[in-house]
Amino acid sequence: MTLVEVVKIIGDMLTELDQLLSDSGLPSSSPQWQQLFAMRVHMDNLQRRLVTLSFKLDDARFAKLTDQISSANALLKQQIASRRSRLRLIRYSRWRLFELSNNLGF
């Protein structure tokens, strides 16, 4: 079960608790209502902490993925530059060979 699934389950429980707490047959002065309300506050705090944790974990994953993408991008740029350099060398060599062959009368 993922963290997001646990947060959703707690959210569903909070909805059920809210429905119980809003029941007109259960006055807010009763001990049962007070217990349900305390449970609701506790579950709400737990859900909030889990969501915060989820954001922190996502931030760390995002940072790691961003670093990996940056590294891959740098490698790609390096390979492109290397190929361009080789292409320039080949073109220059061809041009130089052409010039030499013209000078020699070929």
N, C-alpha and C positions, 0 to 999 in steps of 0.2 A: 504494500500500500504506500502510495506516495504522500508527501507532505501536503500537497494540494487536496488530495482525497480526504485526508484527516481533517483539514480545515473545512471542507464541504460538509463532512459528517457532523462536525461541531456546529456548523451553521444550521443544519437541519434540526439538531437538538435544541438550539436556541429558539428556532421558530416554534417547535413544540412547547417549549417552556413558556414562550410568550403567549401562546394560545391558552395554556393552563392558567397563567397569571391573569389573563383578561376575562376568565370565566366569572360571571356575576355570582355564581353559587359559591365562590371561594373568596370570602372577604379578605382584604389586605391586612386586616388585624389578626388573622388566624395564624397559628404557628406553622401550619402546612404551607401557607402562602409565603411566609417569611423564609422557610427552608428552600422553597422553590426559587424565590428571588435571590437568595444567597448563592444557590447553585447556578442560577443564570449569570450572576455577576462573575462568579469563578470561571464558568465556561467562556464567557465573553473575553475575560482577561487572557485565558489560555489561548483562545483563537487569535487574539491580537498578537501575542508573543510568537505564535507559530507563523503568522503572516509576516511578521518582522524578520524572523529567521529565514523564511522562504526568500524574502527580498535580499537578505545578506548573502545567502547561498547563490542566488541568481546573479548578484553583482559579481561575486567571485568567479562564477562560471563565465559570465560575460567578459570579465577582464582577461581570463585565461584564453578564451576564444579570440578576443581581440588581439592579444599578443601573438597567437598562432597565425592569425590572418596577416598581421604585420610582418611576421617572419617569412611567410610564404610570398607576400608581395615583394619584399626585399630580394628574395631569391629569384623571383621571376624577373624583376628589373635587372638584376645582375646577369641573368642568362640572356635577356634581350640585348643588353649592352655588349655582352661578349659576342653574340652573333652578329650584331651590327659592326663591331670591330673587325671580325673575321671577314664579313662581306666587303668592308672598305679595303681590307688588305687584298682580297681576291680581285676586286675591281682595279685597284692600283697596280697589282701585278699584271693583270691583263693589259691595262693601258700601257704600262712600261714595256711589256713584251711587244706590243703593237708598235710603239715608238721605236724600239730597237730594231725590229724587223724592217720598218720603213727606212730607217737610217742605213741599214745594211743592204737595202735594195731588194728585199724579199717580197 
